[in-house]
């Protein structure tokens, strides 16, 4: 083999390994607790490149990556603990979890920590009933019993969430039978995965604060850097986390240390280049902020645009909001616009969109999607709810139709 051929082979191997690492990183961003059963393609790549991935995450984000033969756990605290746009979703309805279901998740994890390697749904329910009777929970307004179908449905939603995250594996039976009060279900508990669930910077039992916000800050707060170089590194890592977590990062949301880092010579360019090269995401920079766009869709939990009635309705509502003169539209006006759209597209949209209340449901789904994608924000004012267009929404605005060249098709300019 000639030296030139050998060099090409080395380059090809290096390129293939770099792409494998990108696939592994994208998989971990979507599923920070990953097992072979969840993704039989990505998990072997995570194990193969564990050392390089561990170094990259630690340097770029400060996140710790644990990998063994059975699971990988990216200890990835959310960039914004106040972000309510990524709720746990029940299967198959995809309805966001209620406050009671989140409390049940915590109680279920506590029960499983004290349980055996194999449990039944009935056994879990009995232990939860005992814990739910805690006076402190009752004093906080939490109540749980198994007297109603709704109670059992809440428990089943929690169990299915834990199955999706690899903490439980169904051995026999079916949750629906339990909801119908006609059967039970048997599960294996993955105790290794269970031990990795909690991601905090200090043990919750060491926190003495009493309010929720103070307790949350106590378990997530990072040490304050005491040197200029440490503050610069901390700002870079915070920016990396936000770019990997959020659809868009706006300059107006950043603190002074983060803005100072972006003002450094090539600070923004180097930050985006490192992230884009490692993940395969595409960097976009605008006057108002920056973003990492996912052309593959592999690292995206919420997409825009999307096919189907919901996707089409969201695009049309985005166009309407982007065209608003002052960038703000009353929510009731958006609902009225959605009713008009439901009538106009009744042939193509699902039937429920045109039924009483259908437009309201569709409008709420569309606005929630735009808010989650950081394309809009919603506020409650004295006059009611108002939806504001954020700068990135301008890409969904259309300009006046124009003809490009003789005999050419009419084109709309996408801003």
Secondary structure, DSSP 8 states (H G I E B T S, - for coil): --HHHHHHHHHHHHHHHHHHHHHHHHHHHH-SEEETTT-TTHHHHHHHTHHHHHHHHHHHT--EEEE-SSEEEEE---S-TT--SS--B-TTT--B--HHHHHHHHHHHHHHHHS-SEEEHHHHHHHHHHHHT-HHHHHTT----SSSHHHHHHHHHHHHHHHHTTSEEEEEE-HHHHHTTS--EEEEE-HHHHTT----SS-GGG----SHHHHHHHHH------SHHHHHHHHHHHHHHHHHH-S-EEGGGS-HHHHHHHHSTTHHHHHHHHHHHHH--EEEEETTEEEEE-SSSTT-SS-SS-SHHHHHHHHHHHHHHHT-TTSEEEHHHHHHHHHHHHHHTTTTS-GGGGSTTHHHHHHHHHHHHHHHTTSEEEEEETTEEEEEE-GGGGGG-B---EE-STT--EE--B-
